[in-house]
Amino acid sequence: MKKHVITIARQYGSRGREIGQKLADALGYKYYDRDLISMAAEKSGYNKDVLRAADEKAANSLLYTLALGSSVYAHGVDHINIPLNDKLYIVQSNIIKDIYQEGEGAVIVGRCADYILADKDDVVRVFISADFDSRVSVVARRSELNESKAKDIVIKTDKRRANYYNYYTGKKWGKIDNYDLVINSAKTSVDGAVRVIKAFIADAE
């Protein structure tokens, strides 16, 4: 069975976005990442900048959501009691499902895509990691920051991504059981990681 959707979760500074972009180019697949915000804004009617501020951030209404359970999502995104973060998650989830239903090749970065498509056999779920010091070096170089500032951003971004994933999926971000393939990008180049994923896909088909 052809694996026509690849989801990529990533630690900050692990070069997951770059790997995803090169993988999509190598396979001739569509690439989805930050453009999901524009798609969500168009579909929901919300301001793109407002949605961008809420992207990959858990809502602050955990007790409310737990109290209502799954019914919190049953009233549509315009329900007045649902926080914007929850509305964005719903809209992006629907977009990700639509991308899958299109049946074309796609690489989707972040946004709990591995969980949203967890019941699909023709999806490969990848997690890109690297040791902390390597990721700090990447962030410092990429954003022209000193080491102290880069460390702070890496820690805070990973925490935000973990909170988002754990909150909306009920699973643990980065736990290897959630993924089909885990790559330590500090041990290979971006092109090397792309080759590993392509080989995995080819072997799985």
Buried (B, 14 or more C-beta within 10 A) or exposed (E): EEBBBBBBBBBBBBBBBBBBBBBBEBBEBBBBBEEBBEBBBEBBEBEEEEBBEBBBBBBEBEEBBEEBEEEBBEEEBEEEEBBBBBBBBBBBBBBBBEBBEEEEBBBBBBBBBBBBBBEBEBBBBBBBBBBBEBBBBBBBEEEEBEEEBBBEBBBEBBEBBBBBBBBBBEBEBBEEEBBBBBBBBBEBEBEEBBBBBBEBBEEBE
